[in-house]
Amino acid sequence: MRLTVLGGGGFRVPLVYRALLEDEGDEAGRITELVLHDTDPARLDAVTAVLAHQTARHQGRPAPAVRSTGDLDEAVRGADFVFSAIRVGGLQGRTRDERVPLAEGVLGQETVGAGGVLYGLRTLPVAVHIARRIAELAPDAWVINFTNPAGMVTEAMSGVFRERGLGERVIGICDSPVGLCRRAARALGADPDRADYDYVGLNHLGWLRRVVVDGRDALPRLLADGELLESFEEGRLFGAEWLRALGALPNEYLHYYYFNREAVAAVRGSRATRGEFLYDQQSRFYEESRSAGPAAAYAAWERTRREREETYMAESREATGGWQRDSCDLDGGGYDRVALALMRAVSRNERTTLILNVPNRTAVPGLDAQAVVEVPCLVDAGGARPLSAGAVAPDQLGLMLQLKAVERAAIEAAADGSRPAALRALALHPLVDSVRVAERILDASGGA
């Protein structure tokens, strides 16, 4: 089977390839060919060198054949799975998305707040174009979207397939929910792979409401034990008192909502934004790997990857005590393993449950059927079907409804260039505190 990765020169592609190499499942449905597409040949060359070293070190079944191309149609034609991980505008665009809101005193972050809206406005037209080409050239392919902002991008791409009568073949993935679930299970002394999780939300806006171990919900025991609760990342990030008040474990990105003043102050007080840090870091990697052999390119990639993981959400950690990430959270990946599990379930009909971004159907009361939500899904050869979430707490549903309105305004603005829709997307966001601020951000970013 063929997997195409759009954004194939991206820094995290070797994590996807690592997951493919580690696939020990049945031969049927196994990825045997990997096609990398990118608009930057130098980035493709660097990543291909890293993959070559991974292949040389691999023992066991034959590694997937790897080829690269700069032609989108060539990349997607005949693909069985298409993994979309593009970054429109590159890291330079991300740094602008961060700095423009910060100049107005509001959060500048890649997917949350005004920065996420700006990134969406720039990305959505490209994502929709890609969806149309896949629908034309590989209508039977399954599209796995990791392109941020993942919720609104998945919803826009899903609309293309639905309009063409191709069903719900676009599925969004994220590593944040699975990371939260696994950390909570480990804190309870449970095997993360044997626990069940009740999680509900939108991408980067979700809550873990139950952790079922041996048939019983163990979350109340975790919430009652302050030492256990603050033994893992989310417990340290939000604090035991607030988590007990909520009665749930929030996704790490909700720190920007619940502790907005502290988060903004921490970001503004940093020497560089996250985008600026990653731009400098990855520029060094790509430059160093341009003329290096596979072994040297891999060593540079691994060194850079480790530093990237160690500094993840550094400003938020600094704002809550300056603690360091646990070693078990520094291996990287997460989303790549979710992607592999998703592909295996679909191609081999290996029924499993995964937290994914899919159209709601009737899973979350209060949201319409086509709204993309992030919930546990039953996955098999027929795709991903969201499981019923039941009643959602009013504070959680309220935030979800407000953010869904923001996402849909951004999708509308990207579709027809509407400035009023773009302004609504910015001004309705709960982290933008003034319509005038939204207007200035929109003007400074170049408008809709």
VENJOZI-V865342 format. One record per residue. N is the residue number from 1. RES is the residue in three letters. SS is DSSP state (H for helix, E for strand, - for the rest). OMEGA is omega in radians with two decimals (none if undefined). Layout:
n=N res=RES ss=SS omega=OMEGA
n=N res=RES ss=SS omega=OMEGA
This chain:
n=1 res=MET ss=- omega=-3.07
n=2 res=ARG ss=E omega=3.02
n=3 res=LEU ss=E omega=3.05
n=4 res=THR ss=E omega=3.08
n=5 res=VAL ss=E omega=3.05
n=6 res=LEU ss=E omega=-2.89
n=7 res=GLY ss=- omega=-3.02
n=8 res=GLY ss=- omega=3.05
n=9 res=GLY ss=- omega=-3.12
n=10 res=GLY ss=- omega=-3.01
n=11 res=PHE ss=- omega=-3.05
n=12 res=ARG ss=- omega=3.11
n=13 res=VAL ss=H omega=3.10
n=14 res=PRO ss=H omega=3.06
n=15 res=LEU ss=H omega=3.07
n=16 res=VAL ss=H omega=-3.13
n=17 res=TYR ss=H omega=3.08
n=18 res=ARG ss=H omega=3.13
n=19 res=ALA ss=H omega=3.11
n=20 res=LEU ss=H omega=3.13
n=21 res=LEU ss=H omega=-3.09
n=22 res=GLU ss=- omega=-3.11
n=23 res=ASP ss=- omega=-3.13
n=24 res=GLU ss=- omega=-3.12
n=25 res=GLY ss=- omega=-3.14
n=26 res=ASP ss=- omega=-3.11
n=27 res=GLU ss=- omega=3.12
n=28 res=ALA ss=- omega=3.14
n=29 res=GLY ss=- omega=-3.14
n=30 res=ARG ss=- omega=3.09
n=31 res=ILE ss=- omega=-3.14
n=32 res=THR ss=- omega=3.13
n=33 res=GLU ss=E omega=3.12
n=34 res=LEU ss=E omega=3.12
n=35 res=VAL ss=E omega=3.14
n=36 res=LEU ss=E omega=3.09
n=37 res=HIS ss=E omega=3.06
n=38 res=ASP ss=- omega=3.11
n=39 res=THR ss=- omega=-3.11
n=40 res=ASP ss=- omega=-3.10
n=41 res=PRO ss=H omega=-3.12
n=42 res=ALA ss=H omega=3.10
n=43 res=ARG ss=H omega=3.08
n=44 res=LEU ss=H omega=-3.13
n=45 res=ASP ss=H omega=-3.12
n=46 res=ALA ss=H omega=-3.11
n=47 res=VAL ss=H omega=3.10
n=48 res=THR ss=H omega=3.09
n=49 res=ALA ss=H omega=3.10
n=50 res=VAL ss=H omega=3.14
n=51 res=LEU ss=H omega=3.12
n=52 res=ALA ss=H omega=3.11
n=53 res=HIS ss=H omega=3.08
n=54 res=GLN ss=H omega=3.12
n=55 res=THR ss=H omega=-3.11
n=56 res=ALA ss=H omega=-3.13
n=57 res=ARG ss=H omega=-3.02
n=58 res=HIS ss=- omega=3.05
n=59 res=GLN ss=- omega=-3.14
n=60 res=GLY ss=- omega=-3.10
n=61 res=ARG ss=- omega=3.11
n=62 res=PRO ss=- omega=3.11
n=63 res=ALA ss=- omega=3.07
n=64 res=PRO ss=- omega=3.03
n=65 res=ALA ss=E omega=-3.07
n=66 res=VAL ss=E omega=2.97
n=67 res=ARG ss=E omega=-3.09
n=68 res=SER ss=E omega=-3.14
n=69 res=THR ss=E omega=3.04
n=70 res=GLY ss=- omega=-3.11
n=71 res=ASP ss=- omega=-3.07
n=72 res=LEU ss=H omega=-3.10
n=73 res=ASP ss=H omega=3.10
n=74 res=GLU ss=H omega=-3.08
n=75 res=ALA ss=H omega=-3.02
n=76 res=VAL ss=H omega=-3.07
n=77 res=ARG ss=- omega=3.08
n=78 res=GLY ss=- omega=-3.13
n=79 res=ALA ss=- omega=3.02
n=80 res=ASP ss=- omega=3.07
n=81 res=PHE ss=E omega=3.05
n=82 res=VAL ss=E omega=3.14
n=83 res=PHE ss=E omega=-3.08
n=84 res=SER ss=E omega=3.13
n=85 res=ALA ss=- omega=-3.07
n=86 res=ILE ss=- omega=3.04
n=87 res=ARG ss=- omega=-3.11
n=88 res=VAL ss=- omega=-3.11
n=89 res=GLY ss=- omega=3.10
n=90 res=GLY ss=H omega=3.13
n=91 res=LEU ss=H omega=3.03
n=92 res=GLN ss=H omega=3.08
n=93 res=GLY ss=H omega=3.12
n=94 res=ARG ss=H omega=-3.13
n=95 res=THR ss=H omega=3.09
n=96 res=ARG ss=H omega=3.10
n=97 res=ASP ss=H omega=-3.14
n=98 res=GLU ss=H omega=-3.02
n=99 res=ARG ss=H omega=-3.10
n=100 res=VAL ss=H omega=3.08
n=101 res=PRO ss=H omega=-3.13
n=102 res=LEU ss=H omega=3.11
n=103 res=ALA ss=H omega=3.10
n=104 res=GLU ss=- omega=3.10
n=105 res=GLY ss=- omega=3.08
n=106 res=VAL ss=- omega=-3.00
n=107 res=LEU ss=- omega=2.97
n=108 res=GLY ss=- omega=-3.07
n=109 res=GLN ss=- omega=-2.98
n=110 res=GLU ss=- omega=-3.04
n=111 res=THR ss=- omega=-3.05
n=112 res=VAL ss=- omega=3.09
n=113 res=GLY ss=- omega=-3.08
n=114 res=ALA ss=H omega=3.13
n=115 res=GLY ss=H omega=3.09
n=116 res=GLY ss=H omega=3.10
n=117 res=VAL ss=H omega=3.12
n=118 res=LEU ss=H omega=3.12
n=119 res=TYR ss=H omega=3.12
n=120 res=GLY ss=H omega=-3.14
n=121 res=LEU ss=H omega=3.13
n=122 res=ARG ss=H omega=-2.99
n=123 res=THR ss=H omega=-3.00
n=124 res=LEU ss=H omega=3.13
n=125 res=PRO ss=H omega=3.13
n=126 res=VAL ss=H omega=-3.14
n=127 res=ALA ss=H omega=3.12
n=128 res=VAL ss=H omega=3.07
n=129 res=HIS ss=H omega=3.12
n=130 res=ILE ss=H omega=3.14
n=131 res=ALA ss=H omega=3.13
n=132 res=ARG ss=H omega=3.13
n=133 res=ARG ss=H omega=3.11
n=134 res=ILE ss=H omega=3.13
n=135 res=ALA ss=H omega=-3.14
n=136 res=GLU ss=H omega=-2.96
n=137 res=LEU ss=H omega=3.14
n=138 res=ALA ss=- omega=-3.01
n=139 res=PRO ss=- omega=3.12
n=140 res=ASP ss=- omega=-3.11
n=141 res=ALA ss=- omega=2.97
n=142 res=TRP ss=E omega=-3.12
n=143 res=VAL ss=E omega=3.09
n=144 res=ILE ss=E omega=-3.05
n=145 res=ASN ss=E omega=3.00
n=146 res=PHE ss=- omega=3.13
n=147 res=THR ss=- omega=3.12
n=148 res=ASN ss=- omega=-0.17
n=149 res=PRO ss=- omega=-2.86
n=150 res=ALA ss=H omega=-3.11
n=151 res=GLY ss=H omega=-3.10
n=152 res=MET ss=H omega=3.11
n=153 res=VAL ss=H omega=3.10
n=154 res=THR ss=H omega=-3.14
n=155 res=GLU ss=H omega=3.13
n=156 res=ALA ss=H omega=3.13
n=157 res=MET ss=H omega=3.11
n=158 res=SER ss=H omega=3.14
n=159 res=GLY ss=H omega=3.11
n=160 res=VAL ss=H omega=-3.12
n=161 res=PHE ss=H omega=-3.13
n=162 res=ARG ss=H omega=3.13
n=163 res=GLU ss=H omega=-3.11
n=164 res=ARG ss=- omega=3.08
n=165 res=GLY ss=- omega=-3.09
n=166 res=LEU ss=- omega=3.08
n=167 res=GLY ss=- omega=-3.07
n=168 res=GLU ss=- omega=-3.07
n=169 res=ARG ss=- omega=3.08
n=170 res=VAL ss=E omega=-3.08
n=171 res=ILE ss=E omega=3.13
n=172 res=GLY ss=E omega=3.12
n=173 res=ILE ss=- omega=3.10
n=174 res=CYS ss=- omega=-3.13
n=175 res=ASP ss=- omega=-3.09
n=176 res=SER ss=H omega=-3.12
n=177 res=PRO ss=H omega=-3.11
n=178 res=VAL ss=H omega=3.08
n=179 res=GLY ss=H omega=3.10
n=180 res=LEU ss=H omega=-3.10
n=181 res=CYS ss=H omega=-3.09
n=182 res=ARG ss=H omega=3.12
n=183 res=ARG ss=H omega=3.13
n=184 res=ALA ss=H omega=3.13
n=185 res=ALA ss=H omega=3.14
n=186 res=ARG ss=H omega=3.12
n=187 res=ALA ss=H omega=3.13
n=188 res=LEU ss=- omega=-3.10
n=189 res=GLY ss=- omega=-3.11
n=190 res=ALA ss=- omega=3.04
n=191 res=ASP ss=- omega=-3.10
n=192 res=PRO ss=- omega=-3.10
n=193 res=ASP ss=- omega=-3.12
n=194 res=ARG ss=- omega=3.10
n=195 res=ALA ss=- omega=3.04
n=196 res=ASP ss=E omega=-2.99
n=197 res=TYR ss=E omega=3.03
n=198 res=ASP ss=E omega=-3.07
n=199 res=TYR ss=E omega=3.14
n=200 res=VAL ss=E omega=3.07
n=201 res=GLY ss=E omega=2.95
n=202 res=LEU ss=E omega=3.12
n=203 res=ASN ss=- omega=-3.10
n=204 res=HIS ss=- omega=3.09
n=205 res=LEU ss=E omega=-3.07
n=206 res=GLY ss=E omega=-3.07
n=207 res=TRP ss=E omega=3.01
n=208 res=LEU ss=E omega=-2.99
n=209 res=ARG ss=E omega=3.10
n=210 res=ARG ss=E omega=2.99
n=211 res=VAL ss=E omega=-3.03
n=212 res=VAL ss=E omega=3.13
n=213 res=VAL ss=E omega=-3.12
n=214 res=ASP ss=- omega=3.04
n=215 res=GLY ss=- omega=-3.10
n=216 res=ARG ss=E omega=3.10
n=217 res=ASP ss=E omega=-3.11
n=218 res=ALA ss=- omega=-3.11
n=219 res=LEU ss=H omega=3.09
n=220 res=PRO ss=H omega=3.11
n=221 res=ARG ss=H omega=3.12
n=222 res=LEU ss=H omega=-3.12
n=223 res=LEU ss=H omega=-3.10
n=224 res=ALA ss=H omega=-3.07
n=225 res=ASP ss=- omega=-3.07
n=226 res=GLY ss=H omega=-3.13
n=227 res=GLU ss=H omega=3.08
n=228 res=LEU ss=H omega=-3.04
n=229 res=LEU ss=H omega=-3.12
n=230 res=GLU ss=- omega=3.08
n=231 res=SER ss=- omega=-3.13
n=232 res=PHE ss=- omega=-2.88
n=233 res=GLU ss=H omega=-3.06
n=234 res=GLU ss=H omega=3.10
n=235 res=GLY ss=H omega=3.11
n=236 res=ARG ss=H omega=-3.05
n=237 res=LEU ss=H omega=-3.06
n=238 res=PHE ss=H omega=-3.12
n=239 res=GLY ss=- omega=-3.06
n=240 res=ALA ss=H omega=-3.08
n=241 res=GLU ss=H omega=-3.12
n=242 res=TRP ss=H omega=3.14
n=243 res=LEU ss=H omega=3.08
n=244 res=ARG ss=H omega=3.12
n=245 res=ALA ss=H omega=3.12
n=246 res=LEU ss=H omega=-3.05
n=247 res=GLY ss=- omega=-3.13
n=248 res=ALA ss=- omega=3.09
n=249 res=LEU ss=E omega=-3.11
n=250 res=PRO ss=E omega=2.92
n=251 res=ASN ss=- omega=-3.06
n=252 res=GLU ss=H omega=-3.10
n=253 res=TYR ss=H omega=3.07
n=254 res=LEU ss=H omega=3.02
n=255 res=HIS ss=H omega=-3.14
n=256 res=TYR ss=H omega=3.12
n=257 res=TYR ss=H omega=-3.06
n=258 res=TYR ss=H omega=-3.12
n=259 res=PHE ss=- omega=-2.99
n=260 res=ASN ss=H omega=-3.12
n=261 res=ARG ss=H omega=-3.12
n=262 res=GLU ss=H omega=-3.13
n=263 res=ALA ss=H omega=3.14
n=264 res=VAL ss=H omega=3.13
n=265 res=ALA ss=H omega=-3.13
n=266 res=ALA ss=H omega=-3.14
n=267 res=VAL ss=H omega=-3.12
n=268 res=ARG ss=H omega=-3.14
n=269 res=GLY ss=- omega=-3.14
n=270 res=SER ss=- omega=3.13
n=271 res=ARG ss=- omega=-3.13
n=272 res=ALA ss=- omega=3.01
n=273 res=THR ss=- omega=3.11
n=274 res=ARG ss=H omega=3.13
n=275 res=GLY ss=H omega=3.12
n=276 res=GLU ss=H omega=3.10
n=277 res=PHE ss=H omega=-3.11
n=278 res=LEU ss=H omega=3.12
n=279 res=TYR ss=H omega=3.12
n=280 res=ASP ss=H omega=-3.09
n=281 res=GLN ss=H omega=-3.06
n=282 res=GLN ss=H omega=3.06
n=283 res=SER ss=H omega=3.10
n=284 res=ARG ss=H omega=3.14
n=285 res=PHE ss=H omega=-3.09
n=286 res=TYR ss=H omega=3.11
n=287 res=GLU ss=H omega=-3.13
n=288 res=GLU ss=H omega=-3.05
n=289 res=SER ss=H omega=-3.07
n=290 res=ARG ss=H omega=-3.09
n=291 res=SER ss=- omega=-3.12
n=292 res=ALA ss=- omega=3.02
n=293 res=GLY ss=- omega=-3.09
n=294 res=PRO ss=H omega=-3.10
n=295 res=ALA ss=H omega=-3.14
n=296 res=ALA ss=H omega=3.11
n=297 res=ALA ss=H omega=3.13
n=298 res=TYR ss=H omega=3.13
n=299 res=ALA ss=H omega=3.11
n=300 res=ALA ss=H omega=3.12
n=301 res=TRP ss=H omega=-3.10
n=302 res=GLU ss=H omega=3.11
n=303 res=ARG ss=H omega=3.14
n=304 res=THR ss=H omega=3.13
n=305 res=ARG ss=H omega=-3.13
n=306 res=ARG ss=H omega=3.12
n=307 res=GLU ss=H omega=3.12
n=308 res=ARG ss=H omega=-3.13
n=309 res=GLU ss=H omega=-3.12
n=310 res=GLU ss=H omega=-3.07
n=311 res=THR ss=- omega=-3.11
n=312 res=TYR ss=- omega=-3.13
n=313 res=MET ss=- omega=-3.08
n=314 res=ALA ss=H omega=-3.11
n=315 res=GLU ss=H omega=3.12
n=316 res=SER ss=H omega=3.10
n=317 res=ARG ss=H omega=3.10
n=318 res=GLU ss=H omega=-3.13
n=319 res=ALA ss=H omega=-3.12
n=320 res=THR ss=- omega=3.01
n=321 res=GLY ss=- omega=3.07
n=322 res=GLY ss=- omega=-3.12
n=323 res=TRP ss=- omega=-3.11
n=324 res=GLN ss=- omega=3.10
n=325 res=ARG ss=- omega=3.09
n=326 res=ASP ss=- omega=-3.09
n=327 res=SER ss=H omega=-3.12
n=328 res=CYS ss=H omega=3.12
n=329 res=ASP ss=H omega=-3.08
n=330 res=LEU ss=- omega=-3.10
n=331 res=ASP ss=- omega=-3.12
n=332 res=GLY ss=- omega=3.10
n=333 res=GLY ss=- omega=-3.00
n=334 res=GLY ss=- omega=3.11
n=335 res=TYR ss=H omega=3.13
n=336 res=ASP ss=H omega=3.10
n=337 res=ARG ss=H omega=3.04
n=338 res=VAL ss=H omega=3.13
n=339 res=ALA ss=H omega=3.13
n=340 res=LEU ss=H omega=3.13
n=341 res=ALA ss=H omega=3.12
n=342 res=LEU ss=H omega=-3.14
n=343 res=MET ss=H omega=3.13
n=344 res=ARG ss=H omega=-3.13
n=345 res=ALA ss=H omega=-3.11
n=346 res=VAL ss=H omega=-3.02
n=347 res=SER ss=H omega=-3.09
n=348 res=ARG ss=H omega=-3.08
n=349 res=ASN ss=- omega=3.08
n=350 res=GLU ss=- omega=-3.04
n=351 res=ARG ss=- omega=3.13
n=352 res=THR ss=E omega=3.09
n=353 res=THR ss=E omega=-3.12
n=354 res=LEU ss=E omega=3.03
n=355 res=ILE ss=E omega=-3.01
n=356 res=LEU ss=E omega=3.05
n=357 res=ASN ss=E omega=-3.07
n=358 res=VAL ss=E omega=3.03
n=359 res=PRO ss=E omega=-2.97
n=360 res=ASN ss=- omega=-2.94
n=361 res=ARG ss=- omega=3.11
n=362 res=THR ss=- omega=-3.01
n=363 res=ALA ss=- omega=-3.08
n=364 res=VAL ss=E omega=3.10
n=365 res=PRO ss=- omega=3.13
n=366 res=GLY ss=- omega=3.07
n=367 res=LEU ss=- omega=-3.08
n=368 res=ASP ss=- omega=-2.98
n=369 res=ALA ss=- omega=-3.05
n=370 res=GLN ss=- omega=3.12
n=371 res=ALA ss=- omega=3.12
n=372 res=VAL ss=E omega=3.14
n=373 res=VAL ss=E omega=3.12
n=374 res=GLU ss=E omega=-3.04
n=375 res=VAL ss=E omega=3.01
n=376 res=PRO ss=E omega=-3.12
n=377 res=CYS ss=E omega=2.98
n=378 res=LEU ss=E omega=-3.03
n=379 res=VAL ss=E omega=3.02
n=380 res=ASP ss=E omega=-3.09
n=381 res=ALA ss=- omega=3.13
n=382 res=GLY ss=- omega=-3.14
n=383 res=GLY ss=E omega=-3.06
n=384 res=ALA ss=E omega=3.13
n=385 res=ARG ss=E omega=-3.09
n=386 res=PRO ss=E omega=3.09
n=387 res=LEU ss=- omega=-3.09
n=388 res=SER ss=- omega=3.13
n=389 res=ALA ss=- omega=-3.05
n=390 res=GLY ss=E omega=-3.10
n=391 res=ALA ss=- omega=3.13
n=392 res=VAL ss=- omega=-3.13
n=393 res=ALA ss=- omega=-3.08
n=394 res=PRO ss=H omega=-3.12
n=395 res=ASP ss=H omega=3.12
n=396 res=GLN ss=H omega=-3.13
n=397 res=LEU ss=H omega=3.12
n=398 res=GLY ss=H omega=3.09
n=399 res=LEU ss=H omega=3.14
n=400 res=MET ss=H omega=-3.14
n=401 res=LEU ss=H omega=-3.13
n=402 res=GLN ss=H omega=3.14
n=403 res=LEU ss=H omega=3.07
n=404 res=LYS ss=H omega=3.07
n=405 res=ALA ss=H omega=3.09
n=406 res=VAL ss=H omega=-3.12
n=407 res=GLU ss=H omega=-3.07
n=408 res=ARG ss=H omega=3.04
n=409 res=ALA ss=H omega=3.10
n=410 res=ALA ss=H omega=3.11
n=411 res=ILE ss=H omega=3.11
n=412 res=GLU ss=H omega=-3.12
n=413 res=ALA ss=H omega=-3.13
n=414 res=ALA ss=H omega=-3.09
n=415 res=ALA ss=H omega=-3.04
n=416 res=ASP ss=H omega=3.11
n=417 res=GLY ss=- omega=-3.07
n=418 res=SER ss=- omega=3.06
n=419 res=ARG ss=H omega=3.10
n=420 res=PRO ss=H omega=3.12
n=421 res=ALA ss=H omega=3.11
n=422 res=ALA ss=H omega=3.11
n=423 res=LEU ss=H omega=3.08
n=424 res=ARG ss=H omega=-3.12
n=425 res=ALA ss=H omega=-3.14
n=426 res=LEU ss=H omega=-3.01
n=427 res=ALA ss=H omega=-3.14
n=428 res=LEU ss=- omega=-3.13
n=429 res=HIS ss=- omega=-3.08
n=430 res=PRO ss=- omega=3.13
n=431 res=LEU ss=- omega=3.02
n=432 res=VAL ss=- omega=-2.89
n=433 res=ASP ss=- omega=-3.14
n=434 res=SER ss=- omega=3.05
n=435 res=VAL ss=H omega=3.12
n=436 res=ARG ss=H omega=3.07
n=437 res=VAL ss=H omega=3.12
n=438 res=ALA ss=H omega=3.12
n=439 res=GLU ss=H omega=-3.11
n=440 res=ARG ss=H omega=3.10
n=441 res=ILE ss=H omega=3.14
n=442 res=LEU ss=H omega=3.12
n=443 res=ASP ss=H omega=-3.11
n=444 res=ALA ss=H omega=-3.14
n=445 res=SER ss=- omega=-3.13
n=446 res=GLY ss=- omega=3.11
n=447 res=GLY ss=- omega=-3.12
n=448 res=ALA ss=- omega=none
